[in-house]
């Protein structure tokens, strides 16, 4: 049985993962883990892709030293969406990509809407309007006079890593949809948007579908890391796209990819675009194998992660297991915030921002890390509940449960709160859904599985899951009635 290598890049860390689909289940091993940090350069917050690729090479070298290199069948990279780099005519990166949390897009959405109506953009693309979407990043770069004349090729983050691995310059479909520059109906770039906004369509890459073999490892890298001419396979390069592939979904169950961001939705065959979905600001992201991911992109554990970073600097950080245990015993409903308030996108001090939001909504500021952490998680669960109602309203489906995957699936306090708030059973796991989905696409390309459903059946049969049933839903309903109007902002 062949090995496959998944490179999973997150906004805070990256991993190089080795996988093999055995008869009894997927053997998965993280061979190299590394931090991903933002650097200040040229007046912007930027990713350090040079260092990221060095880390990837370290992971590939570790794999070459651990298994028979000839048994490695493929390598694929996934990452977050929207961010991009620009190459010159020789394929060189002109400057490090700007991070989506950079403030260059502040106010840019309104400027774009003066050129193209909000409703027209949504009706064409079906993508949730968020200030950091690529369409707004490109416009911000253009009006700031920062578009490089030598730009010859646009590549999103995973496509850039594939370019380094094999020299490819293509774009993978699932991540390309997050740019908000594609037609949801033709599934190709939307020339009208480029023309109206004065953006350069000529630099945009040809698109490939998940599962495409886009090249082989370069000869220089073969010598450097010790692997042969391995196929470079484009997985669903958007990490949520890979996570959904790796989720053994059942009919009428929602998926919730839980990490820094929370992405809650349902898999459909076609984009779901209407006046109602526009009002709710839902997104239709491309999925692997002709599927569509109808979902809401929400703030996830980012708020808690930032608070924990600040507590760590103060020397009062509880370890994760202790925090979870003490939260379970802490007072419920000490307050609520609206997690998707733009104020939480990138404040200077997250703890103070949360406390200020509580006070502005007539609640008491709470700085104790256990109680404040519980407030954040319960607020996330209430937000999930409102989105579940929106999905029901938009699709007419009877929702039977929620499958939570990703790193957040090991947060039992949040899992139980989600079941309580929504009144739905929750199934948690797999935690490594993104890497599993990346590897699964490669395995389908290699012939290990004939199609996606066969792969999902294998994952369901061989994987493990933890379940959470709704508890004390009456108290949760009462709290929603009391605090809901004060904490829910307009979409």
Number of C-alpha atoms within 10 A of each C-alpha: 11 16 23 27 29 27 27 25 27 17 15 11 13 20 20 27 24 24 22 19 21 12 10 10 14 17 12 19 12 16 17 20 17 15 14 18 15 16 14 12 12 10 9 17 20 21 25 18 19 12 13 19 15 11 20 24 19 18 24 26 20 16 24 18 13 10 12 12 17 13 15 23 21 24 28 30 29 31 26 21 24 22 25 22 20 24 20 16 11 8 17 14 20 14 16 19 20 25 21 22 17 17 17 21 19 14 12 18 20 14 12 18 13 9 10 14 11 15 14 12 20 25 17 19 29 28 31 23 21 14 20 23 21 23 24 26 25 21 21 22 15 15 10 10 9 10 15 14 7 11 19 19 22 23 26 28 26 29 28 25 23 27 21 19 26 20 17 19 22 21 25 27 25 29 28 28 27 24 24 28 24 25 21 25 13 10 15 15 22 18 14 14 21 16 11 11 15 11 16 15 17 11 15 17 20 12 16 16 19 27 24 17 19 20 18 20 21 20 13 11 18 17 11 13 18 17 22 19 20 21 23 26 30 30 34 36 36 32 27 30 29 28 26 27 29 27 27 20 20 14 10 14 21 23 26 29 30 25 19 21 18 23 22 23 25 25 21 15 12 15 20 20 21 14 12 13 23 20 13 17 19 27 27 28 28 28 27 22 15 11 17 22 26 30 27 24 21 19 22 21 21 18 25 20 15 19 23 21 14 16 16 13 10 9 9 11 15 15 10 10 10 10 17 19 13 14 20 16 11 16 12 14 16 16 25 27 29 22 26 19 16 12 13 20 14 15 14 10 12 22 25 15 18 26 18 16 21 21 15 14 15 11 16 14 19 20 14 10 19 20 21 23 23 28 25 21 25 26 23 26 22 27 23 23 20 14 21 22 12 19 24 12 13 18 14 9 12 11 17 14 20 27 25 30 27 25 18 22 26 17 15 17 17 23 26 20 26 28 24 26 27 24 20 20 21 29 22 23 23 26 21 16 27 32 32 24 28 36 34 32 30 31 27 16 21 18 10 17 18 12 15 17 13 13 23 20 13 18 21 18 12 13 14 11 15 15 15 18 16 17 16 10 15 12 13 20 16 11 16 18 10 11 17 18 10 15 22 17 12 8 11
